[in-house]
Amino acid sequence: MNVIVVDDEKPAREELIWLLEQCDGVTLVGQAECDEDALNLVKNEEVDLVFLDVDMPGIGGMRLAELLHETEGAPQVVFVTAYQNHAADAFGVAALDYVLKPVRLERLQKAVA
């Protein structure tokens, strides 16, 4: 499964990437710190799953998820965030899962499965 990580905070991206490296069947094909870079990755790479932060500058994670959902061959989205109060909105934009930070490996493995 080809994945990308989208988070405006570098330490959060690095931590999530480290955890994903421990998940079987996952190949990281890119990372992005903003909405524009994430959209370009999805257009230029074969991406099955996007791990996406909710609270991001620009259009924000929810709007980015909507745009990703509209792309050809749309990837699934798993939100990874510190905010519990956006879960209902996440599923409203067809998110596959909603994982709270700090992310535990076991929880991440469930999201990947």
N, C-alpha and C positions, 0 to 999 in steps of 0.2 A: 504494500500500500504506500503510495507516494503522498507525503505530507509536507505542508509548509506551516511555519509558526509566524504569527503576526502579533506583535506587541511593540508599543513605542518605547518600552523600558528594556534596555539591553540586558541587565541582570535577570530579568524575568524570562526573556527569550532564551538566554544561555541555560538557565535552570531547566526550563521545559525541554529544550533540545537534549540536555544530558539525560533526563528521564526517558525521553522517547528513544534514545539510543539503547535503552535497556528493554524495550518492547520488541518482541518477535514480530517479524513481518513488516516492519516500518522502515521506510527509506525517506530521509529528509532530503527534499529537492530544493529547498530554499527557505529563506526567512526574510521578513519585511518589518520595517518599523513605522510604515505609514500606509494609508489606503491605496495610494497610487502605485507604490511598489508591489503591494499584494495583488492588485488587479493585473499588473504586468506579468507577475509570476504565473498567475492562473492562465493567462492568455498564451504564455510561451512555454510552459512546462505541463507535463501530464500530472495533474494534481487530483488525488482522490479525496483528501481530507485536509481541512484548514483548521488549525487551532488558533482561535481569534480572541483577543482581549476585547472587552466591552468598552472600556473607558480609554478612548484614543482621540488624539487631536484630529482636526479635519472633520470628515463626515461622521466619524464614530463607528464603533464596531457593529451596531445594529444595522445602520444604513449600508455598511460595507457587506454585511451578510446578505442583505436584500439584493445588492448588485451582483454578488457572486452567484446567488441563486438564479439570476437571470442570464448568466453566461452559458454558452454552448458547452455541453458536457459538465454541467455545474458540479463542483465538488461538494461533499458534505461539510458541515461546519460544526465544530465543537467549541463552545465558548469556554474560555479559561479566564476567570475573573475573581476579584476579591469582593465583589458586590452580589449579595444574595437577592436583592430586590429587582433584578432584571430578568429573572428566570422565566417568568410568564411571557415577557416580550421576546425572549430568545426562541421559545418554541413557536411563537407567532410568526417568526421568520424562518421556520422549518429547520431549526437547529437540531442536530442529532443528539447532542448532550450539552450539559452545563456543569462544568467542573470548577469548584471553588479553590482559590489560592489560600494557603500554600498547598500545592499539588502533591499528593502522595502517589507513589509509584503504583500501588495496588488500584487506586481509583483511576489513574490514567490508563492502566491496562484494561480496565472494564470499558472505558470510553472507546479505546481502540478496537476492542472485540465487538 
